[in-house]
Amino acid sequence: MTLFVGATFLCSFSQSVTELVLFRVFQGMAAAAPSAMCMAICRDKYEGHMRKKILAYISIILGLTPMIAPMIGALILKYKRVAEYFL
């Protein structure tokens, strides 16, 4: 997470397209690492049928998260604006 936040910070201060692309590559690596680690931990911890079941759950979660996250972000922004209106 620290690498992702750091790469995002560096993206915002990039001076050229080359720097931006490089920092976006770091962002991609940082974003992909948790899902890869999650799969590796599952493979190390579980065996047989339980491993298949847990990997199926993880795959569903990893597939749904990018679809649900923008909606959650939009709701946060909506309610933040509503809260600012009343304050």
GUDOVO-166387 format. One line per field, with one value per residue: z, x, y of N, C-alpha, C, O in turn; residue in three letters. Coordinates in nm, 4 decimals, m for minus. Atoms other than C-alpha are relative to their C-alpha. Layout:
% residues N
n_pz Z|... .
n_px X|... .
n_py Y|... .
ca_pz Z|... .
ca_px X|... .
ca_py Y|... .
c_pz Z|... .
c_px X|... .
c_py Y|... .
o_pz Z|... .
o_px X|... .
o_py Y|... .
type ALA|... .
//
This chain:
% residues 87
n_pz 0.0000|m0.0064|0.1339|0.0846|m0.0368|0.0422|0.1461|0.0329|m0.0332|0.1030|0.1250|m0.0027|0.0169|0.1151|0.0875|0.1398|0.0266|m0.0368|m0.1448|m0.0299|0.0362|m0.0958|m0.1289|0.0176|m0.0069|m0.1427|m0.0527|0.0427|m0.0781|m0.1374|m0.0016|0.0294|m0.1035|m0.1019|0.0505|0.0183|m0.1332|m0.0514|0.0628|m0.0494|m0.1388|0.0059|0.0471|m0.1062|m0.1218|0.0188|0.0935|0.0498|0.0332|m0.0680|0.0786|0.1174|m0.0454|m0.0397|0.1219|0.0723|m0.0689|0.0256|0.1393|0.0091|m0.0659|0.0820|0.1206|m0.0304|m0.0642|0.0906|0.0463|m0.1105|m0.0594|0.0483|m0.0538|m0.1394|0.0050|0.0378|m0.1156|m0.0987|0.0469|m0.0076|m0.1381|m0.0476|0.0482|m0.0762|m0.1348|0.0092|0.0207|m0.1267|m0.1008 .
n_px 0.0820|m0.0905|m0.0551|0.1059|0.0210|m0.1195|0.0014|0.1044|m0.0561|m0.0992|0.0732|0.0553|m0.1078|m0.0840|m0.0299|0.0032|0.0804|m0.0826|0.0123|0.1365|0.0132|m0.0795|0.0694|0.1213|m0.0446|m0.0129|0.1361|0.0538|m0.0638|0.0497|0.1406|0.0090|m0.0675|0.0871|0.0775|m0.0924|m0.0349|0.1195|0.0060|m0.1114|0.0283|0.1055|m0.0595|m0.0857|0.0744|0.1071|m0.0253|0.1130|0.1280|0.0101|m0.0790|0.0804|0.1105|m0.0534|m0.0468|0.1186|0.0457|m0.0957|0.0155|0.1234|m0.0243|m0.0930|0.0707|0.1067|m0.0504|m0.0142|0.1303|0.0744|m0.0743|0.0419|0.1317|m0.0189|m0.0620|0.1022|0.0876|m0.0733|0.0001|0.1363|0.0355|m0.0897|0.0576|0.1229|m0.0418|m0.0547|0.1109|0.0659|m0.0928 .
n_py m0.1185|m0.1144|m0.0193|m0.0551|m0.1404|m0.0723|m0.0123|m0.0965|m0.1308|m0.0322|m0.0279|m0.1351|m0.0968|0.0354|m0.1128|0.0418|0.1194|0.1154|0.0157|0.0423|0.1418|0.0763|0.0026|0.0810|0.1396|0.0290|0.0109|0.1291|0.1065|m0.0089|0.0410|0.1429|0.0783|0.0611|0.1134|0.1118|0.0504|0.0661|0.1324|0.0803|0.0373|0.1017|0.1260|0.0533|0.0309|0.0977|0.1099|0.0763|m0.0637|m0.1294|m0.0951|m0.0360|m0.0831|m0.1312|m0.0668|m0.0454|m0.1207|m0.1079|m0.0414|m0.0787|m0.1293|m0.0775|m0.0408|m0.0950|m0.1216|m0.1144|m0.0459|m0.0592|m0.1123|m0.1320|m0.0347|m0.0396|m0.1326|m0.0979|m0.0188|m0.0794|m0.1388|m0.0538|m0.0295|m0.1047|m0.1268|m0.0243|m0.0387|m0.1345|m0.0920|m0.0258|m0.0543 .
ca_pz 0.0000|0.0809|m0.2623|m0.4288|m0.2359|m0.2998|m0.6723|m0.6837|m0.5125|m0.7637|m1.0542|m0.9396|m0.9518|m1.2732|m1.5132|m1.8312|m1.9936|m1.9359|m1.5620|m1.5561|m1.7356|m1.5031|m1.1921|m1.3345|m1.3791|m1.0094|m0.9315|m1.1324|m0.9555|m0.6175|m0.7090|m0.8369|m0.5436|m0.2838|m0.5077|m0.5946|m0.2281|m0.1378|m0.3858|m0.2663|0.0990|0.0137|m0.1767|0.1181|0.3873|0.2354|0.0515|m0.1572|m0.1825|0.0704|m0.1397|m0.4463|m0.2492|m0.1005|m0.4367|m0.5935|m0.3265|m0.3745|m0.7516|m0.7142|m0.4726|m0.6927|m0.9920|m0.8236|m0.6355|m0.9401|m1.0374|m0.6937|m0.5838|m0.8199|m0.6982|m0.3360|m0.4212|m0.5886|m0.2828|m0.0547|m0.2703|m0.2827|0.0938|0.1542|m0.0578|0.1247|0.4618|0.3486|0.2416|0.5884|0.7745 .
ca_px 0.0000|0.2871|0.4405|0.1056|0.0541|0.4148|0.3833|0.0580|0.2288|0.5149|0.2673|0.1171|0.4569|0.5896|0.7499|0.7374|0.5396|0.8310|0.8224|0.4459|0.4626|0.7389|0.5444|0.2277|0.4236|0.5138|0.1468|0.0518|0.3056|0.1884|m0.1768|m0.1094|0.1061|m0.1731|m0.3807|m0.0767|0.0200|m0.3366|m0.3320|0.0107|m0.0935|m0.4060|m0.2026|0.0365|m0.2301|m0.5029|m0.5053|m0.7454|m1.1112|m1.0828|m0.8093|m1.0334|m1.3205|m1.1104|m0.9459|m1.2920|m1.3995|m1.0827|m1.1300|m1.4859|m1.3773|m1.0862|m1.3191|m1.5978|m1.3853|m1.2893|m1.6566|m1.7879|m1.5129|m1.6120|m1.9707|m1.8578|m1.6344|m1.9255|m2.1451|m1.8745|m1.8461|m2.2234|m2.2672|m1.9620|m2.1203|m2.4514|m2.2735|m2.0843|m2.4123|m2.5605|m2.2470 .
ca_py 0.0000|0.2333|0.1758|0.2497|0.5731|0.6758|0.6053|0.8019|1.0932|1.0761|1.0639|1.3895|1.5591|1.4020|1.6483|1.4403|1.1630|0.9234|0.9870|0.9493|0.6142|0.4915|0.5888|0.4322|0.1073|0.1254|0.1850|m0.1220|m0.3393|m0.2127|m0.2737|m0.6263|m0.7364|m0.7816|m1.0072|m1.2189|m1.2443|m1.3380|m1.6245|m1.7419|m1.7390|m1.9367|m2.1953|m2.2302|m2.2504|m2.4711|m2.8026|m3.0070|m2.9132|m2.6302|m2.4659|m2.4753|m2.3255|m2.0426|m1.9659|m1.9436|m1.6933|m1.4904|m1.4883|m1.3615|m1.0885|m0.9811|m0.9675|m0.7732|m0.5205|m0.3082|m0.2920|m0.1984|0.0439|0.3296|0.3110|0.3291|0.6252|0.8035|0.7455|0.8835|1.1943|1.2351|1.2143|1.4302|1.7040|1.6626|1.6855|1.9970|2.1546|2.1199|2.2228 .
c_pz 0.0000|m0.1368|m0.0929|0.0290|m0.0425|m0.1500|m0.0453|0.0264|m0.1058|m0.1343|m0.0028|m0.0205|m0.1191|m0.0948|m0.1478|m0.0131|0.0407|0.1503|0.0380|m0.0297|0.0995|0.1343|m0.0087|0.0005|0.1462|0.0664|m0.0357|0.0774|0.1430|0.0101|m0.0217|0.1119|0.1034|m0.0516|m0.0227|0.1347|0.0620|m0.0559|0.0536|0.1432|0.0038|m0.0432|0.1062|0.1181|m0.0168|m0.1010|m0.0448|m0.0343|0.0635|m0.0756|m0.1216|0.0387|0.0346|m0.1225|m0.0839|0.0639|m0.0292|m0.1429|m0.0191|0.0596|m0.0852|m0.1311|0.0250|0.0543|m0.0963|m0.0539|0.1091|0.0535|m0.0557|0.0514|0.1450|0.0063|m0.0352|0.1156|0.1077|m0.0410|0.0117|0.1432|0.0626|m0.0403|0.0780|0.1401|m0.0007|m0.0171|0.1318|0.1061|m0.0372 .
c_px 0.0869|0.0597|m0.1045|m0.0223|0.1204|0.0050|m0.1070|0.0475|0.1006|m0.0661|m0.0504|0.1068|0.0907|0.0122|m0.0060|m0.0869|0.0773|m0.0073|m0.1382|m0.0192|0.0763|m0.0720|m0.1307|0.0333|0.0170|m0.1372|m0.0607|0.0593|m0.0526|m0.1453|m0.0143|0.0574|m0.0959|m0.0810|0.0892|0.0393|m0.1168|m0.0124|0.1111|m0.0232|m0.1063|0.0562|0.0875|m0.0805|m0.1014|0.0402|m0.1322|m0.1218|m0.0125|0.0797|m0.0789|m0.1127|0.0481|0.0490|m0.1171|m0.0562|0.0911|m0.0147|m0.1245|0.0211|0.0912|m0.0645|m0.1044|0.0508|0.0180|m0.1332|m0.0752|0.0684|m0.0400|m0.1378|0.0091|0.0627|m0.0998|m0.0955|0.0686|0.0012|m0.1374|m0.0345|0.0936|m0.0539|m0.1273|0.0370|0.0567|m0.1099|m0.0663|0.0922|0.0380 .
c_py 0.1256|0.0292|0.0621|0.1481|0.0838|0.0207|0.0986|0.1424|0.0434|0.0295|0.1437|0.1073|m0.0310|0.1191|m0.0362|m0.1246|m0.1249|m0.0259|m0.0508|m0.1482|m0.0871|m0.0108|m0.0785|m0.1489|m0.0408|m0.0134|m0.1358|m0.1153|m0.0009|m0.0449|m0.1505|m0.0860|m0.0600|m0.1187|m0.1213|m0.0602|m0.0752|m0.1414|m0.0903|m0.0473|m0.1092|m0.1349|m0.0634|m0.0521|m0.1143|m0.1069|m0.0611|0.0843|0.1382|0.1064|0.0462|0.0960|0.1416|0.0764|0.0503|0.1266|0.1187|0.0507|0.0859|0.1389|0.0874|0.0458|0.1076|0.1337|0.1161|0.0526|0.0757|0.1258|0.1367|0.0428|0.0453|0.1391|0.1084|0.0268|0.0843|0.1464|0.0642|0.0398|0.1020|0.1367|0.0346|0.0474|0.1419|0.1038|0.0399|0.0584|0.1355 .
o_pz m0.0654|m0.1767|m0.1737|m0.0632|m0.0933|m0.1968|m0.1409|m0.0533|m0.1485|m0.2091|m0.1067|m0.0587|m0.1314|m0.1146|m0.2334|0.0860|0.0896|0.1934|0.1226|0.0506|0.1422|0.1931|0.0890|0.0471|0.1854|0.1531|0.0480|0.1174|0.1997|0.1116|0.0309|0.1266|0.1347|0.0209|0.0015|0.1482|0.1302|0.0171|0.0798|0.1767|0.0817|0.0128|0.1141|0.1820|0.0754|m0.1844|0.0219|m0.0947|0.0026|m0.0831|m0.1532|m0.0317|m0.0064|m0.1335|m0.1477|m0.0064|m0.0572|m0.1663|m0.0923|0.0009|m0.1026|m0.1876|m0.0576|0.0324|m0.0646|m0.0977|0.0802|0.0973|0.0230|0.0752|0.1858|0.0875|0.0227|0.1370|0.1694|0.0415|0.0487|0.1672|0.1561|0.0392|0.1113|0.1916|0.0914|0.0313|0.1533|0.2064|0.0339 .
o_px 0.0553|0.0709|m0.0714|m0.0317|0.1043|0.0402|m0.0856|0.0233|0.1003|m0.0186|m0.0487|0.0752|0.1983|m0.0827|m0.0077|m0.1242|0.0181|m0.0227|m0.1514|m0.0783|0.0255|m0.0786|m0.1723|m0.0465|m0.0238|m0.1569|m0.1241|m0.0120|m0.0790|m0.1851|m0.1069|0.0185|m0.0826|m0.0985|0.0467|0.0490|m0.0969|m0.0423|0.0871|0.0066|m0.0959|0.0209|0.0960|m0.0405|m0.1207|0.1285|m0.2348|m0.1127|m0.0679|0.0371|m0.0801|m0.1405|m0.0137|0.0241|m0.1069|m0.0939|0.0441|m0.0104|m0.1218|m0.0193|0.0644|m0.0243|m0.1230|m0.0116|m0.0267|m0.1410|m0.1486|0.0006|m0.0560|m0.1618|m0.0595|0.0226|m0.0964|m0.1359|0.0060|m0.0221|m0.1494|m0.0840|0.0549|m0.0529|m0.1507|m0.0241|0.0304|m0.0981|m0.1016|0.0451|0.1154 .
o_py 0.2250|0.1451|0.1489|0.2291|0.1948|0.1289|0.1731|0.2331|0.1589|0.1151|0.2096|0.2200|0.0275|0.1950|0.0522|m0.1874|m0.2212|m0.1402|m0.1392|m0.2205|m0.1908|m0.1188|m0.1409|m0.2302|m0.1501|m0.0985|m0.2001|m0.2074|m0.1070|m0.1020|m0.2121|m0.2018|m0.1783|m0.2167|m0.2343|m0.1821|m0.1757|m0.2360|m0.2082|m0.1619|m0.2040|m0.2386|m0.1860|m0.1494|m0.1935|m0.0868|m0.0478|0.1912|0.2297|0.2216|0.1651|0.1931|0.2399|0.1965|0.1552|0.2204|0.2290|0.1714|0.1848|0.2393|0.2063|0.1475|0.1969|0.2375|0.2264|0.1673|0.1702|0.2188|0.2300|0.1612|0.1390|0.2224|0.2170|0.1411|0.1705|0.2348|0.1810|0.1499|0.1721|0.2307|0.1507|0.1410|0.2192|0.2163|0.1558|0.1120|0.1995 .
type MET|THR|LEU|PHE|VAL|GLY|ALA|THR|PHE|LEU|CYS|SER|PHE|SER|GLN|SER|VAL|THR|GLU|LEU|VAL|LEU|PHE|ARG|VAL|PHE|GLN|GLY|MET|ALA|ALA|ALA|ALA|PRO|SER|ALA|MET|CYS|MET|ALA|ILE|CYS|ARG|ASP|LYS|TYR|GLU|GLY|HIS|MET|ARG|LYS|LYS|ILE|LEU|ALA|TYR|ILE|SER|ILE|ILE|LEU|GLY|LEU|THR|PRO|MET|ILE|ALA|PRO|MET|ILE|GLY|ALA|LEU|ILE|LEU|LYS|TYR|LYS|ARG|VAL|ALA|GLU|TYR|PHE|LEU .
//
